[in-house]
Amino acid sequence: MIGNEREILFVGYGAMLVEGFVAIMALIAACVLVPADYFAINSSPAAFAKLGMDTVNLPWLAAEVGEKIQGRPGGAVSLAVGMAYVFSSIPFLENLMAYWYHFAIMFEAVFILTAVDAGTRVGRFLLQEMFGKIYPKFAETHWIPGILITGVIFTSAWGYLFYTGDIATIWPLFGMSNQLLASSGLIIVTTMLIRLERKKYAWVTAIHGVFMAFVTLYAGYLNITENYLPKGNYVLAVLSIIIMALMVIVFVVTFKRWYELLNIKTEVIDKWGEKVRATIPDEDLTLAEAEMLNGPLSQEPAKAS
């Protein structure tokens, strides 16, 4: 994704700043709404009735955007309504509130769909590699039956979560997975820094990765015991336990690798001419990684690996 390490600051830090800017926009969109209207959108009618609040501009907002917006929790609708309200305040754009609302909804849907698409593709690759241990044809990433079977499995999983869950059940699982992925990335980068003889920088990623992993795993435990199990969401509880267990295995293996690398006293030269503590032989790459690095493989998977 980058041609030189100097580009990491621009790509990584720059992307973080842009995402922070998007978060500020979301906060502004929420703050322009009257609190009662905001709560009416982001809570069920029964929950809102218990607050003892009366809506102010909600009927007018619903009429302007042409949609039912009350009782639509999750943040997407309130963000779109807030953005539409801001844009409609610009001179000569007063009558385009419905357009801005649906434009914002479309923008959010595209963002969500790309996340679902990326997750499904990654999951399909993982399933193909796992099934390939039993039936080698699955390991061929261009084998159509394998693509269809693993694709159907993952899209069915998304569909099950969508039709049986809500914002209180799906979002915590997504959030836990997202943060564990971030912490996993940090500790893996730490391993890379140690291997590349840059261990003086390793603490920057190691401390934050371990801290984030601890906090997220504890939050996952609370989510299982206080959210999923009391509500009878046993499937989501099991999925959470599996995710947490797999991440613990990743962390244990990574910490073991840190110990091994730190005890290596001699340097070697890898095939890129870098001084490192240990090389990474090509045979350690998975089929998917090998294809990303070298292009599609025409050999049989077993020979390629």
N, C-alpha and C positions, 0 to 999 in steps of 0.2 A: 504493500500500500504506500510505502514511502521509498524514495530513491536514495536518501541520505539521512543519517541520524539527526542532522541539524533540522530536518523538517518535522521532527517529533514535537517540538515545542509549538510550532504553528498549528499542526494538525490536532494534537491532543489537547493542548491548553486552549487553542482557538475554538475547538468544538465545544469545550466546556463553557467558555464564555458565551457562545451563541446559545447553548442550551439554557444557561442562566438568564439570558435575555428573554427567551421564550417563557421561562418561568415568571419573570417580572411582568410580561404582558398578560399572562394568565391571572396573576394577582390583581393587576389593574382592571382587567375585565370583570373580575368578581367584585371588586370594591366599588365600581360605578353603579352596581345594583343596590337597591334598598335592601337592608338586611332581611326583612321579612320576605321579600320576593326571592332573595337568594335561597333562604331556607325552604321556601315553598317548592322551589325547583329541585333542590337536592335532598329532599326527604319524602317519604311516603305521605299521603294525605292524613293517615291516622297519626303518624308521628308528628306532623306539623300541627295538627289540631291540639296536641298536648302542650305545645309551646305557648298557646294563648296569644298569638300574634295575628295581625290582619295584614293582608297583602295591600300594596299601594298601587304599583304600576303593572302588576302581573296580567290583568285582563287586557290592558292596552298592548303590552309586549306580545302576548299570545296572538292578538289580532293582527299586529304589524308583521310578525314573522310567519303567520299562517299555519301555526302548529300548536298542538297541545304541549305546553311546557311544564305544567305543574306535576310534581311527583315523578321527575325524571332524574334520579340521583346518578352520581358517577362523575360529574364535573364537565362532561362534554357539552351538555345542553346549556348550562349556565355560562360556560366559556363562550359558546357561540352567541348566546343572547347578549352577553356583555360586549363582545367585539362588535356585533351588529349595532348595538346602541351607540358605541363610540363612533363608528364610521358614519352612522346616520346623522350624527351631530355636525358633520362637515358640511359647509355650504354646498348647495346644489345636489346633495346626496340624501336629502331627507326622505325621499320616497323609495329608497333602495334597501330598506331594512331587511325585507324578506330575502333579497339577493345575498346580502352580506351574511345573514344567518346560515343559509344553505351552503354558501361558499366555505364558511368556517367548519360546518359539519362535514363537508366533503374533505376538507384538509385533514381533519382529525381522523376520518375513516381511512384515508390513504395512509396516514402514519401508522394506524393500528394494523391495517392489512399488510404493510411491509414487514412489521414485527412478526405477524402470524406466518407470513410466507417464509421469512428467514428461519424462524423456529421450526417450521415443518420440513424445510429442506435439510437443515442440520440434523433433525431427528431422523429423517429418512436415511441419511448417510450413516448415522450411528446404527440404526436397525439393520441396514444392509451389511455392515461389517460384522454385527453380532450374528445375524443369520448365516453369513458367509462362513462362519466357523463350523456350521452344521452342514450347510449346502453351499459349496463353493461358488455356484453361479450367482448367488446374491451379492458376492463381493465385487462383481463386475458392475461398475456404476452406470454403465450404459445398457444394461440388460433390462428391457422394457417390462417383463413380468415382475421383476424385483422392484422396479420403480413404482409400478402400480400397486403392488401388495403393501409395501411399506408406506406409500403415500396414503392409501386408504386407511391404514391403521392410525396414522397420525391425524389425519383430518377427522376421522371418527372420534378420536380423543378430544380434539378441539370442540367438535360439535356436542359431545356429551357434557363437557364443562360449561358450554354456553347455554344449553337448554336446561340444565339442572342447577345451575348456580346463579348467583347475583353478585353485586358489587362487594357485599360483605364476606363472600366466600372465595370468589375468584381473585379479587385484587390482592388480598394478603398472600396467597400462594404465588402470584406473579411477582409481587414485591420481594418476597423471600428469595425466590429463584434469581431475580435480577441482582440483588445485593450479594448473594453467595457467588454468583458469576463474577461480579466485580472483585470480590475478595480473592477468589481463585485466580483471577488474572493478575492481581498484585503479587501474590506469593509465587506464581509461576515466573513473573518478570524478575522477582528476587532471585530465583534459581538461575535465570539467564545472566543476571549481573554477577553473581558469584562465579559462574562458569567462565565468564569473559574477563575474569580478573579485575572486576570493578566492585569488589565487595564493600569498599568505603561508601558507596552510594546505596548499598542494599537495604540499609535500615530505613530509608525513605519509603520504600514500598513494603518492607516486611512489617513494620510496626502498624501501618494503616491496614494492611491486609489481614493480619491476625486480629486486630481490634474489631474490624468490620465483621469478620467471620464469627467471633465470639458473640457480638451483639445480635447478629442476624440469627444465629442458631438458637440463642436464648429466646428471641422474639418468635421464632418458629415453634419452639416448645410451648410458649404461652398461647400461641394461636391454636395449636392442636388441643391443648387441655382446656382452654377457656372459650374457644370459638367453635371449632369443628366437632369435637366429641359431644359437648352439650346439645348441639343442634342435630346430632345424628349424621353428620357429613363424614361417614367412615371412609369413603373412597378418597376424599380430599385429605383426610388425616393420614391414610396409608401413603398417598403420593408425597405428602410433606415429609413423612418419616424416611421414605426411600431417597428423596432428594438430599435430606440432611445426612443420611448415612453415607451416600456416595461422596458427598463433599468432605465428610470427615476422612474417608479413605484417601481422597486426593490430598488433603492436608497432611495426613500421616506419611504418605509416600513422598510428598514434597519435602517435609522436614527431614526424613531419612536421607533424601538426596542432598540436602544442605550439608548434613553431617559428613557424608561421603566426600563431597566436593571440598569442604573446608579442611579435610585431612589429607588432601592430595598436595604434595610438596613440589612436584615438578610440573613444568609447563610443557605443552605440546602445541604444534602448529596445525590448525585445521586447514581444510581445502581452500578456504578463502584467504589464507595467509595471516589469520589472527592468532595471537597467543592466547590460549585457553587452558583451563584446568583439565578438560576432558572434551573429546570430540563426540559428535553425534553421527554415527554411521547411517548411511542412507537406508539400510535395511530396517532401521527402527521407525521409519516413517510409515504412517498408515497409507492405504491406497488412495484415500481422498487427498491427503497432504501431498503425496507424490504427484498426483495429477495436477494439483494447484501449482506446484513448483515446476514441473516438467512438461505439462500439457497432457492430453489424453494418452493413455497407455494402450498399445495394441496387443501386448502380450497377455497371457493368461494371468489372473490375479496372483496365483501362488508364485509364479516366476517373477512377477513384478515386485512383489514384496521381499 
